[in-house]
């Protein structure tokens, strides 16, 4: 019987490459989970804080319709609505935390050119989304509510369900925030050489028609004022995207 007396020598060439890749991938997934958990903890903390003084948020959301009397159509409807407000507000104000965690996660794997390309786009996307919500709050929602209040005011008394009103506002916030991503899409198309600013400018007539259709589809209400405001914003954003591309090319 032969006894092996030679010492064990580590040979890195014998390492299984597949196992190494799996271990590396698992570590990245674990890091991503930790960052998501941290962001969710911040979101939950903000939701609790906002729920403690949710009446302040209710006043903000209803500031444009002080002449309206809201009703509760089912037991606990207002309570559920305030929970929704707290959740929406917590997610909105924790959005920078989520974006920051995403940047920290992808940053080590990017080269210098990718950093100059991806990171500004993430920041721009956040700014555009917040700008869309602000535009919706200041212009779209007041215009829509004034139209609804005045239309038929001689025949019907405006009594609105608070939960339905909240759903209307939340949907308008979300659709407007997405609509404001148009310049970002144009910049990506321009930087990847899919389309140029000159080509985008040539189809401006079709963009106006498309903006009118999209404004009618994305607007949760049926009033023409809100649809026209959103369509005008889409057209303006489109030309802003063209201007940004032209300045970048120069």
Secondary structure, DSSP 8 states (H G I E B T S, - for coil): -----S-----GGGS-HHHHHHHHHHHHHHHHHHHHHHHHHHHHHHHHHHHHTHHHHHHHHTGGGTT-EEE--STTHHHHHHHHHHHHHHHHHTHHHHHHHHHHHHHTT--HHHHHHHHHHHHHHHHHHHHHHHHIIIIIHHHHHHHHHHTTTTT---EEEHHHHHHHHHHHHHHHHHHTTHHHHHHHHHHTTSS-HHHHHHTHHHHHHHHHHHHHHH-SS--HHHHHHHHHHHHHHHHHHHHHHHHHH-
